[in-house]
Amino acid sequence: MLKSVEGVYRDGKIELTDLPDDVRDDTRVIVTFLETNHIDLR
């Protein structure tokens, strides 16, 4: 399963904009950092 969720990296942690409903705790993730200019993912 692949699922993309927007978030922000702040103080060494990833803060997700929306929490996914169907993802269990301890699910492995891959994090991709985007450039700092505004990107509208909608």
C-alpha positions, 0 to 999 in steps of 0.5 A: 500500500502506498499513501501520501499525507502532507505534513511539516517537519518542525523541531525534529518531528513530522507533524501530519496535516491529516491523520490517515484512518486506515494505517496501523501504528508501527507502519513503516514510512518513507519521508521525502523533503520538499523545497521550502517554497509553497507547493499546493498538493491539492 
